[in-house]
Amino acid sequence: MSYDDVEILGMIGTADASEIRPASGPVIDPEYTARFARAHEEGGFDRVLIGYGSGWAEGTQVAAFAAAHTERLGLLVAHRPGVVHPTLAARTFTTLDQFSHGRVALNIVTGSTNAEQRREGDYVPHDERYARTDEYLQILRSAWDTTGPRDFEGSYYRFEGATPQVFPYQDRHLELFFGGSSPAAYVVGAKHADTYMLWGEPLAETSGQIDTIAEQAGAAGRAQRPRVSVSFRPVLGRTDAEAWERAHGILDTINGAVGQQFKDRHSRLHPEGKAPENAGSQRLLAVADKGELHDRCLWTPTTKAVGGGGNSTALVGSPETVAAAILDYVEIGVDTVLIRGYDPLQDAIDYGRDLLPLVRQELAHRAATRRTPAASVAG
């Protein structure tokens, strides 16, 4: 693990909406989307995630728009294998990477609920979806990293004479991020991912997942495990007390009429009143059942309030407290941290102003401290 390589990610959407902000107006608000992307760039984020849902705005189009309104911000596009053929996906993302001058990465999300998958015509069972993703990612990697015509015949895909002509910008390595917490997900993600994405569990549980990913990567013949990303919902205040007051206000809103509007709108992805089908949400709810507060400031009632749907655990405290909590995860091997707020645009601005500088300052300090003894010995 290198302190110099830690990345901070955000997340953007196309309208001003969240668990505490009921959507109003169009599904796609171009002005808001541009402001949201620029807020992350100006705040010093490395990349932003663009999420995926069967009825949402199409992610590569959102990424292209965000690229046109920013200069350096990385674009992590969530992508669901099985919806389009991998040969088309391969050139879709390399085309976007060329036009954005090398800012694109993919977040591979193999599936959600069975009902959500079927909305896009996908009736493949859970574990078999991961077997299909294995083939899918083999095809993407080959199309991006090798030249000349190729054939492929697998269990899910077959083609002859495919000849890629559009490659990643300046022949760079186009990165694959990967999400999933089931046994089948660990096998495929540890084999292919550059970065493995996890939701925000306590330090002990996160460390256990990192060990599992490392074991599966070794079984796949990889010399090193993928980088690891963990996602949180920081709730900041000028003081810890102020942050906790705000956190309880957010929870009350989620549990009230405003939050119900959000849950009704997103019940297609995470049906309310039903146990979640995906392992990541099951793990979050299991953590919440153990207690409301974990480690330094990881808070779980927001997870219960939304039924485990999405990354929903909060880090609550002053910027100093939350920065210290983020560094706790870095110390156990986390390389990338994704943070997004309940007041999406304003929280992104606040993170960039108050939180990210503290995290980066401490990372730089720890990197310099680590290098100093070696330099002294060499002298």
C-alpha positions in Angstrom: 0.0 0.0 0.0 1.3 3.4 -1.0 -0.1 6.6 0.6 0.9 8.4 -2.6 -1.6 6.4 -4.6 -4.8 6.7 -2.5 -7.7 8.0 -4.6 -10.9 9.9 -3.5 -14.0 9.3 -5.6 -17.3 11.0 -5.6 -20.6 10.3 -7.4 -22.8 12.4 -9.7 -26.3 12.2 -10.9 -28.4 14.0 -13.4 -30.9 15.6 -11.0 -30.9 17.0 -7.5 -32.4 14.1 -5.6 -31.4 11.8 -2.7 -33.0 10.0 0.3 -33.7 13.4 1.9 -34.3 15.5 -1.3 -37.4 14.3 -3.2 -36.9 14.6 -7.0 -38.6 17.5 -8.7 -38.3 18.6 -12.3 -36.8 16.6 -15.1 -34.9 13.3 -14.8 -32.0 15.0 -16.6 -31.1 18.5 -15.6 -28.1 19.5 -17.8 -27.2 22.6 -15.8 -27.3 20.7 -12.5 -25.3 17.8 -13.9 -22.6 20.2 -15.1 -22.4 22.0 -11.8 -22.3 18.7 -10.0 -19.3 17.5 -12.1 -17.5 20.8 -11.8 -17.9 20.8 -8.0 -16.1 17.5 -7.8 -13.3 18.7 -10.1 -12.9 22.0 -8.2 -13.0 20.1 -4.9 -10.1 17.9 -5.9 -11.8 14.5 -6.4 -9.9 12.1 -8.6 -13.0 10.5 -10.3 -16.7 10.4 -10.1 -18.9 7.4 -10.3 -21.9 7.4 -12.7 -24.4 4.8 -11.5 -26.6 2.3 -13.3 -30.3 1.5 -13.2 -32.5 0.0 -15.9 -34.6 3.2 -16.1 -31.8 5.8 -15.4 -30.0 8.1 -17.8 -27.5 6.1 -19.9 -24.1 6.3 -18.2 -21.8 6.8 -21.2 -23.9 9.8 -22.3 -23.7 11.3 -18.9 -20.0 10.7 -18.8 -19.5 12.4 -22.2 -21.5 15.4 -21.0 -19.5 15.6 -17.8 -16.2 15.3 -19.7 -17.3 18.2 -21.9 -17.8 20.4 -18.8 -14.6 19.5 -16.9 -11.0 19.3 -17.7 -9.3 16.5 -15.7 -12.0 14.7 -13.7 -11.9 11.0 -14.0 -15.2 9.3 -15.1 -16.1 5.9 -13.6 -19.0 4.6 -15.6 -21.1 1.8 -14.0 -21.8 -0.9 -16.6 -24.0 -4.0 -16.4 -22.7 -7.0 -18.5 -25.3 -8.9 -20.5 -27.3 -5.8 -21.7 -25.1 -5.2 -24.8 -22.6 -7.4 -26.6 -19.1 -7.0 -25.3 -17.6 -6.1 -28.7 -19.9 -3.1 -28.8 -19.2 -2.2 -25.1 -15.4 -2.4 -25.8 -15.5 0.2 -28.5 -18.1 2.4 -26.8 -15.7 2.9 -23.9 -12.6 3.3 -25.9 -14.4 5.9 -28.1 -15.4 7.8 -24.9 -11.8 7.4 -23.6 -10.4 8.9 -26.8 -12.7 11.9 -26.8 -12.1 12.5 -23.0 -8.3 12.2 -23.4 -8.0 9.1 -21.1 -10.4 9.8 -18.3 -12.6 6.7 -18.5 -12.8 3.7 -16.3 -15.6 1.0 -15.9 -17.4 -0.1 -12.8 -18.6 -3.6 -13.6 -21.9 -4.3 -11.8 -22.9 -7.9 -12.7 -26.5 -7.6 -11.4 -29.1 -6.3 -9.0 -32.3 -8.1 -8.1 -33.8 -10.7 -10.5 -36.7 -8.3 -11.2 -34.3 -5.5 -12.1 -32.3 -7.7 -14.4 -35.5 -8.9 -16.2 -36.4 -5.3 -17.0 -33.6 -5.4 -19.5 -34.3 -8.9 -20.7 -31.8 -10.7 -18.6 -33.1 -14.0 -17.1 -29.8 -15.6 -16.3 -29.5 -16.8 -12.6 -27.2 -15.0 -10.1 -24.1 -17.2 -10.1 -24.4 -17.8 -13.9 -24.4 -14.1 -14.4 -20.9 -14.0 -12.9 -19.8 -16.8 -15.2 -21.0 -14.7 -18.1 -19.2 -11.6 -16.7 -16.0 -13.7 -16.6 -16.3 -14.2 -20.4 -17.4 -10.6 -20.9 -14.3 -9.2 -19.2 -12.0 -11.5 -21.0 -13.4 -10.1 -24.3 -13.1 -6.4 -23.1 -9.5 -6.9 -22.0 -8.5 -8.6 -25.2 -10.2 -5.9 -27.3 -8.4 -3.1 -25.4 -4.9 -4.7 -25.0 -4.3 -6.7 -28.2 -4.5 -5.9 -31.9 -5.6 -7.9 -35.0 -8.6 -10.0 -35.8 -9.9 -12.5 -33.3 -12.5 -15.2 -32.8 -14.2 -16.2 -29.6 -16.4 -19.1 -28.7 -17.6 -19.4 -25.1 -20.7 -20.4 -23.2 -22.3 -17.0 -23.6 -20.6 -15.2 -26.5 -19.4 -16.2 -29.9 -18.0 -14.1 -32.7 -15.6 -14.4 -35.6 -13.0 -12.0 -37.1 -13.6 -9.1 -34.7 -11.0 -6.5 -35.4 -10.8 -3.6 -32.9 -9.7 -0.3 -34.4 -10.4 2.1 -31.5 -8.1 1.5 -28.5 -7.8 3.4 -25.1 -6.3 6.8 -25.3 -2.5 6.7 -25.9 -2.6 2.9 -25.5 -3.1 3.2 -21.7 -4.5 0.5 -19.5 -8.3 1.1 -19.3 -9.2 0.3 -15.7 -11.9 -2.1 -14.5 -13.6 -1.5 -11.2 -15.8 -4.3 -9.9 -18.5 -4.6 -7.3 -20.0 -7.6 -5.5 -19.8 -9.5 -2.2 -21.0 -13.0 -3.0 -18.7 -16.0 -3.3 -19.2 -15.9 -7.1 -18.4 -12.2 -7.2 -15.1 -12.6 -5.3 -13.9 -15.2 -7.8 -14.6 -13.2 -10.9 -13.7 -9.8 -9.5 -10.4 -10.9 -7.9 -9.5 -12.4 -11.3 -10.2 -9.3 -13.5 -10.5 -6.1 -11.4 -8.0 -3.4 -11.1 -10.0 -2.0 -8.2 -12.5 -4.1 -6.1 -15.3 -1.9 -4.7 -16.9 -2.6 -1.3 -19.6 -0.8 0.7 -18.7 0.7 4.0 -18.5 -2.0 6.7 -16.5 -1.9 10.0 -12.8 -2.2 9.9 -12.7 -5.9 10.9 -15.3 -6.9 8.3 -13.6 -4.9 5.6 -10.2 -6.4 6.5 -11.8 -9.9 6.1 -13.1 -9.0 2.7 -9.7 -7.7 1.6 -8.2 -11.1 2.7 -10.8 -12.9 0.7 -10.1 -10.8 -2.4 -6.4 -11.4 -1.9 -6.9 -15.2 -1.6 -9.0 -15.3 -4.7 -6.6 -13.2 -6.7 -3.8 -15.6 -5.7 -5.9 -18.6 -6.8 -6.4 -16.8 -10.2 -2.6 -16.6 -10.6 -2.3 -12.9 -9.9 0.9 -11.7 -8.1 -0.9 -8.9 -6.4 -4.5 -8.4 -5.3 -6.7 -5.7 -6.9 -6.8 -2.3 -5.3 -9.7 -2.0 -2.8 -12.3 0.8 -2.7 -14.8 1.4 0.2 -17.8 3.7 -0.1 -19.3 5.9 2.7 -21.9 8.6 3.2 -20.0 11.2 5.4 -22.2 13.5 7.5 -20.0 16.5 8.5 -20.5 19.3 11.0 -18.2 22.0 12.4 -17.9 19.9 15.5 -18.7 16.2 16.3 -21.8 17.3 18.2 -23.1 19.4 15.3 -22.5 16.4 12.9 -24.4 14.0 15.1 -27.3 16.5 15.3 -27.4 16.7 11.5 -27.1 12.9 11.2 -30.2 12.3 13.4 -32.0 14.9 11.4 -31.1 13.1 8.2 -32.4 9.8 9.7 -35.7 11.4 10.7 -36.1 12.7 7.2 -35.4 9.3 5.6 -37.9 7.7 8.0 -40.5 10.3 7.2 -42.7 11.3 4.3 -39.8 12.7 2.2 -37.8 9.5 2.6 -40.8 7.4 1.7 -41.0 9.2 -1.6 -37.4 8.2 -2.4 -38.1 4.6 -1.3 -41.2 4.4 -3.4 -39.3 5.7 -6.4 -36.4 3.3 -5.9 -38.4 0.2 -4.9 -37.8 -1.1 -8.4 -34.1 -1.6 -7.5 -34.6 -2.4 -3.8 -38.2 -3.6 -3.1 -39.2 -2.2 0.3 -40.3 -4.8 2.8 -38.4 -7.6 1.2 -35.0 -9.0 2.2 -32.3 -7.8 -0.3 -31.2 -10.4 -2.8 -27.6 -9.1 -3.2 -24.9 -10.1 -0.7 -23.6 -6.6 -0.3 -26.9 -5.3 1.1 -27.3 -8.4 3.3 -23.8 -7.7 4.8 -24.7 -4.1 5.5 -27.9 -5.1 7.3 -26.0 -7.7 9.3 -23.6 -5.1 10.5 -26.5 -2.8 11.4 -28.0 -5.6 13.5 -24.8 -5.7 15.5 -25.1 -2.1 16.6 -25.6 1.5 15.5 -22.0 2.7 16.0 -18.8 1.0 14.9 -15.1 1.9 15.2 -14.4 5.6 15.2 -17.6 7.0 13.7 -19.3 4.4 11.3 -23.0 4.8 11.8 -25.6 2.2 10.5 -29.2 3.3 11.2 -29.3 5.0 7.7 -28.7 1.5 6.2 -31.7 0.0 8.1 -33.8 3.0 7.1 -33.3 2.2 3.4 -33.4 -1.6 3.7 -29.7 -2.0 2.9 -30.1 -0.6 -0.5 -26.9 1.0 -2.0 -23.9 2.3 -0.1 -25.7 3.7 3.0 -23.4 3.6 6.0 -22.4 7.0 7.3 -19.2 8.4 8.8 -20.3 11.1 11.2 -18.3 13.8 12.8 -16.2 16.9 12.2 -13.9 17.0 9.2 -11.1 16.0 11.5 -12.9 13.0 12.9 -14.1 11.8 9.4 -10.7 12.3 7.9 -9.2 10.2 10.7 -11.8 7.5 10.1 -10.9 7.4 6.4 -7.3 7.0 7.2 -8.1 4.1 9.5 -9.4 2.3 6.4 -6.3 3.2 4.4 -4.2 1.6 7.1 -5.8 -1.7 6.7 -5.2 -1.7 2.9 -8.0 0.4 1.3 -6.6 2.3 -1.7 -9.7 4.2 -2.9 -12.5 5.8 -0.9 -15.8 6.8 -2.5 -17.8 9.5 -0.6 -21.2 11.0 -1.4 -23.6 13.0 0.6 -27.3 13.2 1.4 -27.3 16.8 0.1 -25.4 15.7 -3.0 -24.1 19.0 -4.5 -23.6 20.9 -1.3 -22.0 18.0 0.4 -19.6 17.5 -2.5 -18.6 21.2 -2.2 -18.2 20.8 1.6 -16.1 17.6 1.2 -13.8 19.4 -1.3 -13.3 22.4 1.0 -13.2 20.8 4.5 -12.5 17.1 4.2 -10.3 16.2 1.3 -7.5 18.7 2.2 -7.2 17.1 5.6 -7.1 13.6 4.1 -4.5 14.5 1.5 -2.4 16.4 4.1 -2.3 13.4 6.4 -1.5 11.0 3.5 1.4 13.2 2.4 2.6 13.4 6.0 2.5 9.6 6.4 4.2 9.1 3.0 7.0 11.4 4.0 7.4 9.8 7.4 7.6 6.4 5.8 10.3 7.6 3.4 12.5 9.4 6.0 13.9 6.4 7.8 14.9 4.7 4.6 16.6 7.9 3.4 18.5 8.2 6.8 19.7 4.6 6.5 20.8 5.2 2.9 22.8 8.3 4.1 
